[in-house]
Amino acid sequence: MVARRHNQPIADEVPWSESITPYDEAHLVVYLRLLDASADGASADEMAQIVLGIDPAREPQRAERAVDSQLRRARWMSKVGYRQLLRD
């Protein structure tokens, strides 16, 4: 598989807020792809490489940190944040 190129840079740590941020809005597709990949049993290395475009062999700590952070925010969006999208 080929890693998707993003228009917006991927943060190693997602900016956290109890409301949807501009970062969230710019990365909704990334969050959906991570949720799908996780549900399909993809490894963290696969998610880093394919979804985030980070080479886990060259940057293992960055890849792990970014996947954890992005996936945590994706799960928050799927449980809490989506309500704000619906209201707006």
C-alpha contacts under 8 A as a table, 3 or more apart, distances in Angstrom:
res1	aa1	res2	aa2	distance
1	M	50	I	6.82
2	V	50	I	6.22
3	A	49	Q	6.10
3	A	50	I	4.07
3	A	51	V	5.97
3	A	52	L	7.20
3	A	53	G	5.25
4	R	50	I	6.45
4	R	51	V	6.08
4	R	52	L	7.27
4	R	53	G	6.45
5	R	53	G	6.83
6	H	9	P	6.54
6	H	10	I	7.79
8	Q	26	A	6.93
8	Q	27	H	7.60
10	I	52	L	6.79
10	I	66	A	7.91
11	A	14	V	5.72
11	A	66	A	6.76
12	D	62	R	6.42
12	D	63	A	7.79
12	D	65	R	6.09
12	D	66	A	4.31
12	D	69	S	7.16
13	E	65	R	6.94
13	E	66	A	5.92
13	E	69	S	5.44
13	E	70	Q	7.25
14	V	23	Y	7.76
14	V	66	A	7.87
14	V	69	S	5.80
14	V	70	Q	6.08
14	V	73	R	7.12
15	P	21	T	7.85
15	P	23	Y	7.29
16	W	73	R	7.78
17	S	20	I	6.91
17	S	21	T	7.05
19	S	81	G	6.69
19	S	84	Q	7.48
20	I	24	D	6.01
20	I	25	E	7.22
20	I	81	G	6.20
20	I	84	Q	7.12
20	I	85	L	7.99
21	T	24	D	5.10
21	T	25	E	6.47
22	P	25	E	5.05
22	P	26	A	6.22
23	Y	26	A	5.16
23	Y	27	H	6.19
24	D	27	H	5.11
24	D	28	L	5.92
25	E	28	L	5.61
27	H	30	V	5.12
27	H	31	Y	6.32
28	L	31	Y	5.08
28	L	32	L	6.26
29	V	32	L	5.07
29	V	33	R	6.13
30	V	33	R	5.11
30	V	34	L	6.16
30	V	51	V	6.75
30	V	52	L	7.53
31	Y	34	L	5.13
31	Y	35	L	6.18
31	Y	70	Q	6.89
31	Y	71	L	6.81
31	Y	73	R	7.61
31	Y	74	A	4.70
32	L	35	L	5.12
32	L	36	D	6.15
32	L	74	A	7.08
33	R	36	D	5.10
33	R	37	A	6.00
33	R	51	V	6.71
34	L	37	A	5.01
34	L	38	S	5.97
34	L	47	M	6.64
34	L	51	V	6.76
34	L	70	Q	7.90
34	L	71	L	6.28
34	L	74	A	7.34
35	L	38	S	5.14
35	L	39	A	6.11
35	L	71	L	7.05
35	L	74	A	6.76
35	L	75	R	7.33
36	D	39	A	5.10
36	D	40	D	6.17
37	A	40	D	5.05
37	A	41	G	6.39
37	A	42	A	5.26
37	A	47	M	6.78
38	S	41	G	5.12
38	S	42	A	5.34
38	S	43	S	7.45
38	S	47	M	7.94
39	A	42	A	7.53
42	A	46	E	5.97
42	A	47	M	6.49
43	S	46	E	5.12
43	S	47	M	6.29
44	A	47	M	5.08
44	A	48	A	6.07
44	A	63	A	7.96
44	A	64	E	6.79
44	A	67	V	6.45
45	D	48	A	5.08
45	D	49	Q	6.13
45	D	56	P	5.74
45	D	63	A	7.19
45	D	64	E	7.54
46	E	49	Q	5.19
46	E	50	I	5.80
46	E	51	V	7.74
47	M	50	I	5.36
47	M	51	V	5.16
47	M	52	L	6.59
47	M	67	V	6.90
48	A	51	V	5.83
48	A	52	L	4.89
48	A	53	G	6.06
48	A	54	I	5.20
48	A	55	D	6.77
48	A	56	P	6.53
48	A	63	A	5.55
48	A	64	E	7.48
48	A	66	A	7.51
48	A	67	V	6.00
49	Q	52	L	5.91
49	Q	53	G	4.78
49	Q	54	I	4.95
49	Q	55	D	5.29
49	Q	56	P	6.59
50	I	53	G	5.68
50	I	54	I	7.84
52	L	67	V	7.76
54	I	59	E	7.28
54	I	62	R	7.96
54	I	63	A	5.94
55	D	58	R	5.52
55	D	59	E	5.98
55	D	60	P	7.47
55	D	63	A	7.00
56	P	59	E	5.01
56	P	60	P	4.40
56	P	61	Q	7.73
56	P	62	R	7.69
56	P	63	A	5.30
56	P	64	E	7.64
57	A	60	P	5.70
59	E	62	R	5.42
59	E	63	A	5.99
60	P	63	A	5.11
60	P	64	E	6.14
61	Q	64	E	5.19
61	Q	65	R	6.08
62	R	65	R	5.12
62	R	66	A	5.94
63	A	66	A	5.22
63	A	67	V	6.07
64	E	67	V	5.31
64	E	68	D	6.10
65	R	68	D	5.26
65	R	69	S	6.07
66	A	69	S	5.15
66	A	70	Q	5.86
67	V	70	Q	5.24
67	V	71	L	5.76
68	D	71	L	5.32
68	D	72	R	5.98
69	S	72	R	5.20
69	S	73	R	6.30
70	Q	73	R	5.19
70	Q	74	A	6.06
71	L	74	A	4.84
71	L	75	R	6.13
72	R	75	R	5.24
72	R	76	W	6.31
73	R	76	W	4.93
73	R	77	M	6.11
74	A	77	M	5.04
74	A	78	S	6.26
75	R	78	S	5.04
75	R	79	K	6.28
76	W	79	K	5.21
76	W	80	V	5.57
76	W	81	G	6.24
77	M	80	V	5.37
77	M	81	G	4.04
77	M	82	Y	5.46
78	S	81	G	6.40
78	S	82	Y	5.88
79	K	82	Y	6.87
80	V	83	R	6.01
80	V	84	Q	7.74
81	G	84	Q	5.46
81	G	85	L	6.83
82	Y	85	L	4.97
82	Y	86	L	6.33
83	R	86	L	5.09
83	R	87	R	6.27
84	Q	87	R	5.07
84	Q	88	D	6.18
85	L	88	D	5.21
